[in-house]
Amino acid sequence: MPADFLRHKATDPETLAYLWLALDNRRSVMVCGGSGSGKTTTLNLLSLFVPPDARVERVEAAAGQDRYESMLAAIQRKPEYLLVREVQGKEAQLAFQAMSEGLGVCTAIEFPDVGSMVHGLEAPPVNMPRTLFTDLDVLVLQNQVGAGDSRRRRITNVVEMVGYEKDTNELITNTAYEWDEGTDTFRSTGHSYLLEKLAETKKVTEVEIAKDLKGRAAVLADMVRKNVTDPAEAVKIIRAYRPVH
């Protein structure tokens, strides 16, 4: 639940509010991290932010052919959102293809950082075209930090996939939020391509989008203060939120 997630400092209210805002507007989010980094926990939490009236397909099948076929069947049913527990290999390419068709995809993948994910999926046997990565909106990097009894899980970076530079064959990315190891706190970098695009798409000002983000962050912080740990109550609070423009 959001209150537990925030109380354990996996991230802060504003960063989580940003992910809520992205998913609420049918943007695709992928959680990327190594084994034991907490990807599944984060993915389960993010699924709460999908609008309740949306057409959603969930794929829980184990890795391999069953999951790939389940994903393919789910995409063919033309949902608005596709939620997949985790993707590997050709399943990942299928997830990116679903994003390119306009689905809001929320899933996880096991790579430690952006570079290793790109190189891993570009290599055989997947051979995924680099341009396909630009269909992802947000990549959440999650890691297990510290050592021994001080180990803890943190969202270390929230990276926006902005575009592709053909001349250099480079992906253009923007880090919107990052974790500071020295202070164990989170901060906005001050610029978000996704928030700019949302303002443009929704035909509102960036100030109004910022106000919406702040409102969601306040709701999440209030859930921590009130110790809202009941799943049904948490969902009720999330669904009751309405942005004020």
PESUL-V353307 format. One record per residue. N is the residue number from 0. RES is the residue in one letter. OMEGA is omega as a letter, one per 30 degrees, with the letter a starting at -180 (999 if undefined). D_FIRST is the distance of its C-alpha to the first C-alpha in Angstrom with 2 decimals. Layout:
N_RES_OMEGA_D_FIRST + N_RES_OMEGA_D_FIRST
//
This chain:
0_M_a_0.00 + 1_P_a_3.81 + 2_A_l_5.56 + 3_D_a_5.48 + 4_F_a_6.16 + 5_L_a_8.67 + 6_R_l_10.02 + 7_H_l_11.00 + 8_K_l_12.61 + 9_A_l_11.74 + 10_T_l_12.72 + 11_D_a_13.41 + 12_P_a_12.64 + 13_E_l_15.69 + 14_T_l_15.12 + 15_L_l_11.69 + 16_A_l_13.52 + 17_Y_l_16.30 + 18_L_l_14.37 + 19_W_a_13.13 + 20_L_l_16.81 + 21_A_a_18.10 + 22_L_l_16.34 + 23_D_a_17.09 + 24_N_l_20.66 + 25_R_l_20.91 + 26_R_a_21.05 + 27_S_a_20.53 + 28_V_l_18.06 + 29_M_l_18.63 + 30_V_a_16.75 + 31_C_l_19.62 + 32_G_a_19.90 + 33_G_l_21.70 + 34_S_l_21.09 + 35_G_a_18.44 + 36_S_l_16.93 + 37_G_a_13.40 + 38_K_a_14.02 + 39_T_l_12.57 + 40_T_l_9.08 + 41_T_a_9.39 + 42_L_l_11.07 + 43_N_l_8.63 + 44_L_a_6.14 + 45_L_a_9.51 + 46_S_l_10.66 + 47_L_a_8.79 + 48_F_l_11.27 + 49_V_a_14.27 + 50_P_a_16.50 + 51_P_a_16.70 + 52_D_a_20.48 + 53_A_l_20.74 + 54_R_a_22.54 + 55_V_l_20.14 + 56_E_l_21.22 + 57_R_l_18.99 + 58_V_a_20.75 + 59_E_a_19.71 + 60_A_l_23.24 + 61_A_a_24.11 + 62_A_l_25.68 + 63_G_a_29.26 + 64_Q_a_31.41 + 65_D_a_29.25 + 66_R_l_26.28 + 67_Y_a_28.72 + 68_E_l_30.41 + 69_S_l_27.22 + 70_M_a_26.17 + 71_L_l_29.70 + 72_A_l_29.76 + 73_A_l_26.46 + 74_I_a_27.81 + 75_Q_l_31.06 + 76_R_l_29.40 + 77_K_l_28.74 + 78_P_l_25.11 + 79_E_l_23.61 + 80_Y_l_20.58 + 81_L_l_20.59 + 82_L_a_17.48 + 83_V_a_18.68 + 84_R_l_16.99 + 85_E_l_19.46 + 86_V_l_22.97 + 87_Q_l_26.11 + 88_G_a_29.66 + 89_K_l_30.92 + 90_E_l_27.54 + 91_A_l_26.48 + 92_Q_l_29.62 + 93_L_l_28.92 + 94_A_l_25.49 + 95_F_l_27.33 + 96_Q_l_29.98 + 97_A_l_27.49 + 98_M_a_26.32 + 99_S_l_30.02 + 100_E_l_30.36 + 101_G_l_27.83 + 102_L_l_24.78 + 103_G_a_21.35 + 104_V_l_20.34 + 105_C_a_16.98 + 106_T_l_17.53 + 107_A_l_17.87 + 108_I_a_21.14 + 109_E_l_22.43 + 110_F_a_24.47 + 111_P_a_24.32 + 112_D_a_25.29 + 113_V_a_26.65 + 114_G_a_30.22 + 115_S_l_29.72 + 116_M_a_27.73 + 117_V_a_30.55 + 118_H_a_33.30 + 119_G_a_31.73 + 120_L_l_31.42 + 121_E_a_34.81 + 122_A_l_36.56 + 123_P_g_37.99 + 124_P_a_37.15 + 125_V_l_34.64 + 126_N_a_36.85 + 127_M_l_34.42 + 128_P_a_36.13 + 129_R_a_34.85 + 130_T_a_34.91 + 131_L_a_32.18 + 132_F_a_29.58 + 133_T_l_29.99 + 134_D_l_28.34 + 135_L_l_24.93 + 136_D_a_23.52 + 137_V_l_20.91 + 138_L_l_20.61 + 139_V_l_17.69 + 140_L_a_19.18 + 141_Q_a_17.06 + 142_N_l_18.90 + 143_Q_a_19.10 + 144_V_a_21.13 + 145_G_a_23.34 + 146_A_l_25.18 + 147_G_a_25.42 + 148_D_a_23.36 + 149_S_l_22.19 + 150_R_l_20.42 + 151_R_a_17.05 + 152_R_a_15.08 + 153_R_l_15.47 + 154_I_a_15.55 + 155_T_l_19.29 + 156_N_l_20.47 + 157_V_a_19.68 + 158_V_l_22.93 + 159_E_l_24.41 + 160_M_a_27.02 + 161_V_a_29.84 + 162_G_a_32.87 + 163_Y_l_35.60 + 164_E_a_38.89 + 165_K_a_41.50 + 166_D_a_44.22 + 167_T_a_42.26 + 168_N_a_39.95 + 169_E_l_37.02 + 170_L_l_33.55 + 171_I_a_32.77 + 172_T_l_29.32 + 173_N_l_27.79 + 174_T_a_25.19 + 175_A_l_23.18 + 176_Y_l_20.91 + 177_E_l_21.53 + 178_W_l_20.63 + 179_D_a_23.49 + 180_E_a_24.10 + 181_G_a_26.53 + 182_T_a_24.36 + 183_D_l_20.90 + 184_T_a_19.94 + 185_F_l_19.20 + 186_R_l_21.64 + 187_S_l_22.69 + 188_T_l_25.98 + 189_G_l_27.22 + 190_H_l_27.72 + 191_S_l_25.72 + 192_Y_a_27.65 + 193_L_l_24.84 + 194_L_l_24.62 + 195_E_a_28.42 + 196_K_l_28.53 + 197_L_l_26.02 + 198_A_l_28.29 + 199_E_a_31.25 + 200_T_a_29.86 + 201_K_l_28.67 + 202_K_l_31.92 + 203_V_l_30.46 + 204_T_l_31.07 + 205_E_l_29.01 + 206_V_l_28.86 + 207_E_l_27.15 + 208_I_l_24.58 + 209_A_l_23.99 + 210_K_l_23.62 + 211_D_l_21.03 + 212_L_l_19.04 + 213_K_l_19.48 + 214_G_l_18.41 + 215_R_l_15.05 + 216_A_l_14.59 + 217_A_l_15.68 + 218_V_a_13.19 + 219_L_l_10.24 + 220_A_l_12.34 + 221_D_l_13.05 + 222_M_l_9.54 + 223_V_a_9.83 + 224_R_a_13.38 + 225_K_l_12.77 + 226_N_l_10.15 + 227_V_a_8.09 + 228_T_l_6.18 + 229_D_a_7.79 + 230_P_a_6.48 + 231_A_l_9.89 + 232_E_l_9.96 + 233_A_l_7.08 + 234_V_l_9.01 + 235_K_a_12.14 + 236_I_l_11.70 + 237_I_a_11.08 + 238_R_a_14.03 + 239_A_a_16.14 + 240_Y_l_16.34 + 241_R_l_19.83 + 242_P_l_21.34 + 243_V_l_24.56 + 244_H_999_27.35
//
